[in-house]
Amino acid sequence: MYKPLLKYSTDLRILATGLLCFGASWLGYLLSFKDTVALSVWPTSGVAFALVVLLGRKVWPGITIGALAANLLAFWNFQSLSQYSLILLSATVAFGQTLEALAGRVLLTRWIQNTRPFDKTKDTFRFLFASFLMCVIGAGIVSGALWGCGILPTPTLATYLTQSWISNVVGILLFAPLMLSLTGKRPVKLSPEKLMEGGLCAASLLILALSVRYGYLNATLINSLPYMLIPVLLWLAFRFDLVAGMTVVLAASFAAIYFTEQQVGPFVQLLPNESMLAVQVFIGVIAISTLVLSATVSERAQAQQALHKFNSNLEAMVQERTQALNEEIATRKVAENSLVQTNDELSKRNKELDNFVYSVSHDLRAPIASVLGLINLAKKDDDPAMKQVYLDRINHSAMQQDDFIQEILDQSRNARLDIKKEAVFFEPLIEETFNQLKFATANAHRLEKIVVVQQDQAFQSDRWRLKVVMNNIISNAIRYRNGREPVIRVNVAVEDHKVTIEVEDNGRGIAPEHLNRVCDMFYRATDEGAGSGLGLYIVKETLDKLHGQIQINSEFGKGTTVRLEIPEVA
């Protein structure tokens, strides 16, 4: 739907520019004073300048076409002009108007680089200087064209050039700032206070206009009335924006021109040109004052916003630094806690090392001493049956020492090696454990095992560590039987990246007073069975490596249930 409009957007802009420039030209002619050669205000300068700044230099044909049409109609009544002179004069004036607008855009782009030059005082003065300079081009070309066609006598050329320059400057001051400000105007919230202030401002302007029009005051006060407009402009600059101020300036300018043409008000002089000049000076003063004052207020507001933003940023920086300090304090506390934990761990390891040295020296020497004693007895005893008894006991002592050394090796390997992630299937793992214990543990070949494994896929964990855990728990279930054939039930369930293992036996069980310490290093709940006291300690240390948990429930004389929960290795 909008594609055709987008296709002809440049043409539409040129057409709109031409219509606006044509209308502005006729407005200038309507505002002209009688018996004067120059115009009081030339709105086309301001409108063309604003349009070429806002829409870009591509709209210059619209400026030329609008000015050309207006000039043709304006110069049509000059009987002394031939058709050729009429066309040449109109085209030259239109060319001057276009060149003036383009020159103003170049100056504004080079000096300010902003389509709204009224936010800073420095940019506002640059805008004013650009306006004064560009109008020299337009006024010079128009004056030269009129002089060249014989309409303007040589003695009045300088006077007309000055009057035309002032007319162009006034046109820019009245229309360009208003149009440029309207494009970047922010939405205004009309609060009751603003509405009341606007009403008071309108009432003040109406009173001033009526006082000038009907002359209620004496001549001295009438001449002072234009100065009464300055407080209103100050009010608008501080409480409203540039659009409101320039709207009042435009209305006051039209009123001053109208009243002066009617020979009413403080600007009426003896000669029409002097009256027009007085009005132009008044318009220039109030327009420039409004622009500069509005820029000052805007710059002050921007400085306040920047200061508020700086304070907010400073507060944010303080909060950020405070947070950083809190985090640093928290990090130090964590480090201190870690150091305390490390010290506790070192103390624990030192204590375990002392127990280890003592127990190793005792448990390693005890089987050797037993073997040496049995050998001496075997040497002195010639009975073959007794020699077999001695050999069985020597074998038992050697197996005890081998088990103890294997447990020490398991503990050392668990502490040193990192976790190795691999696929684990529990059914073959448990079967392998039972097969190894069948020949390494007494009476293992007579046990009854019940194994139930619920596993749909491989469990990712360290297979060797899982085997160490199962080997120690199952061997304890076999070793500490209760005078009857051992029965061991193993239930395994793998789900939600976690395995739950329950090993239940019908052995002698553990007395309640020993349950809390059976996982301590070298702790024995009973002296029967000749265990080393390392089995459950190794189980607990291995589970810590795997981030698992162990729970032991036991009823003395009836049996023990060991429950393990082990998460999958990430």
Secondary structure as the mmCIF struct_conf table of DSSP 4:
data_model
#
loop_
_struct_conf.conf_type_id
_struct_conf.id
_struct_conf.beg_label_comp_id
_struct_conf.beg_label_asym_id
_struct_conf.beg_label_seq_id
_struct_conf.end_label_comp_id
_struct_conf.end_label_asym_id
_struct_conf.end_label_seq_id
HELX_RH_AL_P HELX_RH_AL_P1 LYS A 3 LYS A 7
TURN_TY1_P TURN_TY1_P1 TYR A 8 TYR A 8
HELX_RH_AL_P HELX_RH_AL_P2 SER A 9 LEU A 30
TURN_TY1_P TURN_TY1_P2 LEU A 31 LEU A 31
HELX_LH_PP_P HELX_LH_PP_P1 SER A 32 PHE A 33
TURN_TY1_P TURN_TY1_P3 LYS A 34 ASP A 35
BEND BEND1 VAL A 37 ALA A 38
BEND BEND2 SER A 40 SER A 40
HELX_RH_AL_P HELX_RH_AL_P3 PRO A 43 LEU A 55
HELX_RH_3T_P HELX_RH_3T_P1 ARG A 57 VAL A 59
HELX_RH_AL_P HELX_RH_AL_P4 TRP A 60 PHE A 75
TURN_TY1_P TURN_TY1_P4 TRP A 76 ASN A 77
TURN_TY1_P TURN_TY1_P5 GLN A 79 SER A 80
HELX_RH_AL_P HELX_RH_AL_P5 GLN A 83 TRP A 111
TURN_TY1_P TURN_TY1_P6 ILE A 112 ILE A 112
BEND BEND3 THR A 115 THR A 115
TURN_TY1_P TURN_TY1_P7 PRO A 117 PHE A 118
BEND BEND4 ASP A 119 LYS A 120
HELX_RH_AL_P HELX_RH_AL_P6 THR A 121 GLY A 148
TURN_TY1_P TURN_TY1_P8 CYS A 149 GLY A 150
BEND BEND5 ILE A 151 LEU A 152
HELX_RH_3T_P HELX_RH_3T_P2 THR A 154 THR A 156
HELX_RH_AL_P HELX_RH_AL_P7 LEU A 157 THR A 183
TURN_TY1_P TURN_TY1_P9 GLY A 184 GLY A 184
HELX_LH_PP_P HELX_LH_PP_P2 LYS A 185 PRO A 187
HELX_RH_AL_P HELX_RH_AL_P8 PRO A 192 TYR A 214
TURN_TY1_P TURN_TY1_P10 GLY A 215 GLY A 215
BEND BEND6 LEU A 217 LEU A 217
HELX_RH_AL_P HELX_RH_AL_P9 ALA A 219 ARG A 239
BEND BEND7 PHE A 240 PHE A 240
HELX_RH_AL_P HELX_RH_AL_P10 LEU A 242 GLU A 261
TURN_TY1_P TURN_TY1_P11 GLN A 262 GLN A 263
BEND BEND8 GLY A 265 GLY A 265
TURN_TY1_P TURN_TY1_P12 PRO A 266 PHE A 267
BEND BEND9 LEU A 270 LEU A 271
HELX_RH_AL_P HELX_RH_AL_P11 PRO A 272 LYS A 380
HELX_RH_AL_P HELX_RH_AL_P12 PRO A 384 ARG A 416
BEND BEND10 LEU A 417 LEU A 417
HELX_LH_PP_P HELX_LH_PP_P3 ASP A 418 ILE A 419
STRN STRN1 GLU A 422 VAL A 424
HELX_RH_AL_P HELX_RH_AL_P13 PHE A 426 ALA A 440
BEND BEND11 THR A 441 THR A 441
TURN_TY1_P TURN_TY1_P13 ALA A 442 ASN A 443
HELX_RH_3T_P HELX_RH_3T_P3 ALA A 444 ARG A 446
STRN STRN2 GLU A 448 GLN A 454
BEND BEND12 ASP A 456 GLN A 457
STRN STRN3 PHE A 459 SER A 461
HELX_RH_AL_P HELX_RH_AL_P14 ARG A 463 ARG A 479
TURN_TY1_P TURN_TY1_P14 TYR A 480 TYR A 480
BEND BEND13 GLY A 483 ARG A 484
STRN STRN4 VAL A 487 GLU A 495
TURN_TY1_P TURN_TY1_P15 ASP A 496 HIS A 497
STRN STRN5 LYS A 498 ASP A 505
BEND BEND14 GLY A 507 GLY A 507
HELX_RH_3T_P HELX_RH_3T_P4 PRO A 512 ARG A 517
TURN_TY1_P TURN_TY1_P16 VAL A 518 CYS A 519
BEND BEND15 ASP A 520 ASP A 520
TURN_TY1_P TURN_TY1_P17 MET A 521 PHE A 522
BEND BEND16 ALA A 525 ALA A 525
BEND BEND17 ASP A 527 ASP A 527
TURN_TY1_P TURN_TY1_P18 GLU A 528 GLY A 529
BEND BEND18 GLY A 533 GLY A 533
HELX_RH_AL_P HELX_RH_AL_P15 GLY A 535 LYS A 545
TURN_TY1_P TURN_TY1_P19 LEU A 546 HIS A 547
STRN STRN6 GLN A 549 GLU A 555
TURN_TY1_P TURN_TY1_P20 PHE A 556 LYS A 558
STRN STRN7 GLY A 559 PRO A 567
HELX_LH_PP_P HELX_LH_PP_P4 GLU A 568 VAL A 569
#
